[in-house]
Amino acid sequence: MPSASLLGYRVATARAVANMTRPQLCAASGVSISMIRQVEAGTRTPSDAVLDALAQALRTTADELVGGPGRTDSRVHVAIPALQAAIADYDLPADGPTRGLDAIARDVAAMTDDRVNSRYGRLAERAPALLEELFRAVDQSVGHDRQRASHLLALAIRSADAVAYKYGYRDLSARLVELMRWASAIAEDAALDAAAAYVRTETFFASNRLGGGLRSLQAAADRLPAPRTVRLTAAAAALHMRAAVVAGRMRDADNARHHLAEAERLARIVPERLYDGTAVGPDSVRIHCLAVAVELNDLHNLGSAVAEATRWSPPGDLPAERRSHYYIDLGRAHMALGQPQRARESLQVARQIAPQHVREHGQVRAELATLVRLDRGRNSELLAFARWAKAI
């Protein structure tokens, strides 16, 4: 059973979708208006009988109200057991064919491209075999070739982790993050270590240990050598970008602005592109400025950020996931400013850019559910969008 507040939110959203008032739901279900009000407010957990009656009146099921909408992309879920099996014997891989590292590198680059452009189904299907091959390559190589194979393995693991994390396989994601750190250590590459620390933040998000996540990022930044190369500079900028968002989510404005300023300073000398799988450069930092404003929920800064969005949009050559994230955050800003119609428009733009990213984004689902409630289920286009995203 979910928390009373979450269950109440789902009941209220289902009522909005059904375009029913509380008196109408009372008449259809036989549940008192007082009980409905308490359930929706999250101050009372309904009995099984009450939940069944509400679900039947709302033309849904008790399981849907308790468990939330069903899963999305079945291709990903079908591929997960193979991914779990592929990493089980990472340090003792079975014998098998292994291509040259140049050929493997091309496939790793294709996986990274799938990840940053939110093609999760294809990524999940190709990941297990490539990971198995890379484990063999690391096991069979020595010297520089082993370091290069480990670098490629870390990048491939990062792409696989994106699927595990976004689709809710948090234990698998945590395991993949540790394997990325293991591969990075073999590669003996400071910039790659920073990338692993960047990805590790997911485990702190998942456990809601934001303070630990911020300390981890700060420690990784402190460990980096002086940024005498573009790649090391980009690694430092990426750590500060993520630290700014984490601090913003903690409502630590001073820390958030400090890290954002450091990211801006470093990004000025970094050409915008992917570095060890992370898009870094002036445009990426600009996108993070909006993300930090949203996390801090400072209405003055949000108003300025929304005004900026009328003059600037992410360039089309940025990865689709990063561009769509900008419009997701823009939608969140519009919601905070009481502009639901503009929020919906921003989410539609995000969907056009990267449909799978939008469909698997928890904040998008929350925004859409809220929009449906505000609209009382009257807009058929909004309802279709929300159902597509499994928000209702």
N, C-alpha and C positions, 0 to 999 in steps of 0.2 A: 504494500500500500504506500503510495507517495505521501508526502507531507500534506497536512490538511490545507495549507495555503495553495500548494500546487494543484491538488485535486479541485479545490474551489475555483481556481483560475480556469481549469479545463471545463468545469460545469458552466461557468459564466460564459466562456467562449462558445461552447456548444449551444447555449441558449441564444446567443447573438446570431450564430449561424442559422438557427431555426427561426429567427425573427420572432421570438416569443418574449412577452413581458413576464414578470414573475407571477402575476395573477393568472395568466394563461398557462404557465407551467404548473402552477398549483392545481388548476382545474383539470389539466391533462394527466397529471401524475398522482393526484391525491395527497401530495406532500404539502404541508402547510407553508404559507409564505414566510413565516418566521424561520422555519427550518431551512428553506431555500436560501434565505438571506444569510443565515449563519454558515451554511455550507460554502456559499460563494465567497464569504468574507474570510474563510479559513479558520473560523473560531469553533467549528464543530465538525467532527468526522462522522459521516452518515453510516448507518448500519447497512448491511448487505441488501436488506429489503428496500430501504430508502434509495440506495444507489441504483438498484435494478429498476425501480419505478421511475426515477429521474431519467435514466438512460433510455428506457422504452419511450417515454414522452418526448425525448429529444431526438429520437430516431437514430440512436447510436447504441453502443453496448457498454456494459459496465467495464469490460476489459479495456475498451478504448479510453474510457474516462480514467481508469487506474493507470494504464500503461502508456497512455499517449498514443499519437498516431503511429502507424506501422513503419517498418523500415523502407528506405528508398532503394537505390540501385542494387538489384539482386546480383549483378555480375560481380560486384565487389564482395558481397557476403559469400558467394560461392567460392571465390578465390582464397578466402582467408585461411581455411584449413591447410591448403598447399603452402601458403606463406608461413604458417606456424611450423609445418613440417620442415621447411627449407632451412630454418634457423636452429632446429633442435640440436644438430650435431655440427655446429659451426666450426669447432676446433678439431674435429675428427671427421672431415668430409669423406664421403664414399668416393671410390674411384670413378672416373668418368672423363669425357673429353673436355679439353680446355683450349680455347682459341688463343691467338696472340693478343697481347694487351691493347694494341691499336684497334682491333675489331671489337673487343669488349668495351673499350672507351666510347666507341660510337653508340653502342647500345645504352650505356650509362647516360650519355648526353641526351639520347632520345627519351629515356625515363625522366630525366630532369625536366625536359621540355614538356612532357605530359603532366608532370607535377605542377609546374608554375603556370600552366595553361588549363589546369583543372580537368584533365582527361583521366579521371580516376578509374573508370572501368578498365580501360586498356592498360593502365599502369599496374593495376592489381593482377591482371592476367599474365603480364610479362615478368613481374618481379621474382616469383619463386625460382624459375629456372636460371635467371641471371645471377641471383644471389648464390645459388648452389655452385655455379661455375666460378664465381669470384672467391668463394670460400676455398675451392680447390686451387685457384690461382695463387692465393696467399699462402696456402699450405705447401705448394710445390716450388715457390719462387724463393730466391735469396737476394740479398743486397738491395740494389736500387730497384730491381724489378719487383721485389716484395713490397717495398715502400710504395711504389706506384700502384700495384694491385690493391694494397690496403687503402690508398687514397680513393681509388675507384669504388672499392667496396663501401667506404664510408658514405660516398655520395649516393650510391644505389640504396643503401639502408635508409638514408634520409628520405628518399622518394617513397620507399615502402612504408616508412613510418607515417608519412603524410596521410596515406590511405587508412592505416590502422587508427590514427588519432581522430581523423575527421568522421569516421564511421563508428566511433564509440568503443573500439577495442582497446581500452586504456591499458590493460595489463600487457597486451602485446606491444603497444606503443612504448611503454616503459622499458620493455626488454630490448626493443630495437634501438632505443636511445642509448642504452648501455653498450650494445654491440657497436654502435657508431663511435662511441668513445674508445672502445677497445681497438677498433680498426684505426682510429686517428692516432692512438698511442704508437702503434706499429709503424705508421707512416712518418712519425717524428716530424710533424708539420705544425708549426704554431698557428698558422691561419686556419688550418683544418680543425685544430683543437678549439679555436674560437667558434667555428661553425657548429661543432658538437655542443658547446655550451649554449649557443643560441637556441638550438633545437631542444635541448634539455629543459628549457623553460616550460615546455608543454607539461612535463610531469608536475611542476609546481602549480600550473593553471588547473590541472585535473584534480589536484588535492586541495586546491584553494589555499596554498601556502605561498602567498605572494611575497611575503617578506623574505622567505628562503630563496625564492626565484630571483629577487633583486640582488641579494647578497651573492648568489652564484654568478650572475652576470657581471657584477662589479669585480669579483675575484678574477673572473676570466679576463676582463679588461686589464686588470693590474698585472696579470701574468704575461700578457703579450709583450714581445720585444718592441723597442721603439719603431714606430711605423715608417721605416725607411724605404719601403716598396709600396707600390699601389695596392697590391694584394693585402698586405698587412694593414694599410690604412683603411681599406674597405672592411676588413675584419673588425677593426676597432669601431668604425662607424656603425656597423651592423649591431654590435653589442650595445652601443649607446642608444640606437633607435629602439631596440627591444626593451632596454632598461627604462627608457622614457615612458613607454606604454605601460609597463608593469607598475612604475611609480604612479602614473596617472590613475591606473585602476585602484591603487591604494589611496588615492586622493592626497598624495604627497606632492603638492604642487612645486615646491622648491626643488626636490630631487628630479621630478619630471622635466622641469625647465632646464636644469643643469645638464641632464643627459641629452636633451634635445639640442641644446646649444653646442655640446661637444660633437654630436652627430653632424650638425650643420657645418661646423668648422672643418671637420675631416672630409665631409662629402664634397666640399668645394674643390678639392684637388683629385677627386675620383671620377673618372668617366662612368656614366650610368650604364651598368650592365650586370650580369650575374657574376658573383664571386663565390665559389664553392657552394653554389646553389641558392644564394641570397641576392636579390636585386638591391644594389646599393648605388647611390648617386644623388645628385641634387633633387631630382623628381621624387625619388623614393622617400627622401627626408621630408619633402613638402607634403607628401601623402601622410606621413607619420605625424606631422603637425596637427592635422585634422583629427587623427586618431587620439592623440593626447588630449586635445580640447574636449573631445567627446567623453573620454574616460574621466577627466577632471570635472565634467559637467558644470563648467563655468559659463554661465549664460552670455556674459559679455564676449568672451573669447569664441564661444560657439557662434554668436551673431556675426563676428568678424570673419570666422572661417566660412560660414555660409555665403557671406557677401563675396569672399574671395573665389568661391566656386562658380560665381557668375562670370568671372574673368579668366579662369584657368581650369583646364581639365587635364587629366593624365594623358601624356602622349601615347599614341597607338602602338608604339614599338615597345612599351613596357609589357611585362608578362600580364596575361589576362587576369590571373588571380589577384595581383597587386592592384590593377585598375578597378576590378570589381569590388575589392575591399574598400577602396576610396568611396565608392558610391553607397556601399552598405553603411559606412560611417557617416556619410552625408545624410542618409536616411535617418540614422539615429539622432543626428543633430537637429534635423527638421522636427522629429518627434519631440525632442526636449524643448524646442521653441514653440510647440503647439501648432505645427504646420503638417497635419497628417496627409493632405493631398500631395504636397511636395515630397514627403517621405516616401509615399507609394511610387511616385514618378522616379525617384532615385533608385529604389529597389528594382524597378523594371529595367532601368539602364544597367544595373549590376547584373541582372539576369541575362540580358542580351549579350553582355561581354563574356560571362563565364557561368553558364547555367548550372553545371554540377557543383561549383563552389557555392553558389547562392543556395542551392537546394539542401546542402549539407551544413549550412551555417546556423548555429543555434540562435545567434542574435537576430538573424533574418526571421526565423520562425517566431521568435518572441514578438518582433515588430509586427509581423503579419497578423498574428493572433490578436494583438492589441488593436490594430487597424480594423479588423473584422468586428471586434466588440464595439469600437467607436461608431462604426457604420451600421451596427445592428444587423449585419448580414444582408443588406439591401443591394449591394453592388455585386452583380454576378461575375464581373471580370476579376474583382478583388477576391471573391470566394474561390474562383478557379485557380488563381495564383496561390492562395493559401493552401488549397487542397493539393496542388502540384508539389508544394514544398513540404507537405505533411505537417503543416502548422496547425491544422484542425482535423 
